Amino acid sequence: PASLSPSVCLCLGSAFIKTLFPENLEAEKKGRPTTASSKIKKQANNLVQTLMKCTPHYIRCIKPNETKKPRDWEDTRAKHQVEYLGLRENIRVR
């Protein structure tokens, strides 16, 4: 296009730029050009679909004491961590 500088036109035709924005044949069938927001939406939907197929597992570490001594258990410290991490709610949900 005449309104773009020659360096911009050169960049738009580069192979690197074309790999960043591949042609979307589905959008052409609908008569609408592919936009950045439609690509982001499609990628987000694909990510959500992938995550929904997974079964997540979480590991929560609880420090039994401040002294780092074996067999030294502080109930108040452990209860505070369980409450703070929301472990009770996680167990109820499952």
C-alpha positions, 0 to 999 in steps of 0.5 A, a space after each residue: 500500500 502507498 500509505 505505508 513506508 517501504 520498510 514497513 511493507 518489507 517487514 510485513 512480507 518477512 517469513 518471521 512475521 508470517 509465522 507469527 500470524 499464519 493465515 486462518 482459513 476458517 475466518 476467510 470462509 466466514 468473510 471476516 479477517 482474522 484479528 488478534 483478539 480472535 486468535 487470543 480467544 481461540 487460544 484461550 478456549 483451547 487452553 481451557 479445554 486442555 485444562 478441563 481434561 486434566 486432573 490436577 494434584 496439589 501438594 501443600 507443605 506444612 511446617 510442624 515447628 520453627 526449630 526444625 527439630 524432628 518429632 516437635 509438633 506445634 498444634 497451633 502452628 499447624 492449625 494456622 497453616 491449614 486455615 491460612 492455606 484453605 485446606 479445609 475448603 479444598 477437602 470439602 469440595 472434593 
